[in-house]
Amino acid sequence: MDLSSFLTEKTIKKINSWEEKFNVKIIVCSPSKSRLGVFIPKRHDYHLIKINNNLNKYTFLITLIHEIAHAVIWQRYGRRVNPHGEEWKAQYKEMMLPFLNPEFLPEDVLRSLSNHMINPKASSVRDLELSMILKKYDKHKSTFISEINDGDEFYIDNAKRFVRMKKLRKNYQCKEISTGKIYRFSPLAEVKLI
């Protein structure tokens, strides 16, 4: 797989060595709405990693290393350990460490990712600060529900219309305009103002 439009030449060399060492095939594919990437254990002769093709180069790198760490843990432990347990966290930290460097990441991403790596979550999307910083590097600019005001009306991809009511502890309470049903939205929910 040619990763040159997603990664730097120096990064590609390291990733290619991991592909070979851990028997992984990387496929860049159409975006999934539910995840940035996925590790699929060996079904034929290799493990498969699928990464969304709409990620900026920093999100792509972080997601790819996250998934390769799954391949390493799978080879060592199979199903005997939690997919995002202590073994995976240690492996992910070890693999990410060489990239926590201004040579690979801009200062704002580097600072936030370094904090994230203290206790990495199952997804970088669950780290609000890191996600917001990474989104700044996307080609298309998004508006997040956390950036609009209570009372603002918006719609989401499925064309349902909502009004933002209030901030809860983490999420935002919103009301669907046509039905009056109440929903909770993640602070990173992408919305389009009406």
N, C-alpha and C positions, 0 to 999 in steps of 0.2 A: 504494500500500500504506500503510495506517495503521500507523505505527510508534510511536504515542504510548504504548502499554503497555510498550514496550521502551526508549525513549529520552526524554530531556528535550526540551522544546520548542525550546530553543536548539540542541541537537544535531541535532534533526530538520531544522531550516532548513539547516544545513551539508550534511547527508546528502542532502537533496532537491536542493540545488544541484549536488552531485557526480553524483547520478542523471541529472540533465538534461545536464550537461556531458559526461559520459562514456558516455551512452546506455546506462544500466544499469536493469534492472528487478529489484527486490528482492522475493523471496518468502520469507515466514516459513512454515516447514513442519514436519511431524512430525520428531522427532529421528532422526538417523542415528547408528548405533552407532560408525561409523568416523571421523566428522569433525563439527566444529561448524558449518562452512559450506563452501560451494564456489562457485567462479567458473566459469561455463560460457560460453565465447566465443560471439560473435554467431552465431545460427543463423537468425534471422528478421530483425527490424528492430532488435534490441537484444541486449546482453549480459545474461546472467541470473546473479543471485546468490541462492543459497538459504542461509538461516540457520535453525538449529534453533530451535523455539519454546519450548524448555525452558531456555534460557540466562538467567542473571541479567543485569541491565541493564549491568553492567560487562563481562562476558564477551561479551555481545551486541555492544556498541560496539567492543571490540577486534577481534572476529572480523569484523565488518562492514567496518571500515577496512582490515583485512588483505585482504579479498576485493576491495574497491574498488581498492586498490593494484594488484591483478592486472589489473583492467579497464584501468587507465591504461597499464600496461606492455604489455598485449596490443595496445592501440591504437597504441602507439609502435613496437613491435618484432615483434609477431606471435609466431611460433615461434622467432625467431632468438636468443632469450636463455633462460637457465635460469629456470623459473618462480619460484624462490626465490633467484635470483642477486643480484649486486651492484646491478643496476638496480632490481629489486623492493625490496631492502632500503632503498636510498636513497629510493625513492618512499614506502614504508611509513613510514619515519621522518619524512619531510616532512609526510605527511598526519596522523600521530599527534601531532606536536609541539603543535599548538594545544590538544589535549585533555590534555596532561600538565600539569594544572592542578587545584587543589583544587575549582574550580568544577564539574568533571566527574567527578572520581574521589576516593574516600576516601584518606587518607594512606597506609595500608598498600599499597593497590593502586598508588597513584602511585609510591611508592618502588620497589616491585618491577618495575613496568612500565618505569620509567625505566632500571633496570639491564638489563632485557630488550631495550630498544630500542638499546642500545650495539651489539649484533650480533644482531638478531632471527632467531629460528629459523623453520623452515617452519610451525610451529604453536606457539601459546602453551602447548599441552598438553605439549610437549617441555621446557618450562621448569618444573621441579618446584616451585620456590619460588613462582613466579607462579601456577601452577595451584592449589597448596594455598591460597593467599590468596584467589583468585577463588572457589574452592569454598565458602569461608566464607559467601559471599553467596547461595548457592543456597537455594531454598525448602525442598527436601528435604535433610536432612543425610545425608552419606555416611560410611561407614567405609572407610578406605583400608587396603590391605594393610600399608602402612608404619606404621600406627597400632596394629596388633595384635602379639602376641608370637610368637616361635618356639614351636612346639608347639600353637598355637591352631588349631582346626578351623573351617573356613568353607565357604561355598558361594558360587557366582556365579550369574548370571542363568540359565544353562542347567541349574541344579540339580546340577551336578557338585560333589562334596565333596572338599575338599583339606585338607592340614595344612601350615602354613608351617614350613619346615625351617630356612632360614638366609638372611641377607642376603648377596648377592653384591656386586660392586663398586657397581652401580647398582640392579639388580633383586633380586627375592626368589625363592629356589628353594623350590618347593612340590611336594608329592607328592599325586597323585590317590589318594584312599583306596581306591576299588574296584579299581583296576588296578595301583597302585604306580608308574605312569608319573610321570616328573619333568617339571615345567614351570617356566618363568620367568615371573614377573609383574612388570609395571611397578609402581613405587611408588604410582602413582595408580589402580591397579586397585581398583574398588569391590567390597567383599566384605560378606557377611552372616555374622556369627559363629553357630556352632552352639551 
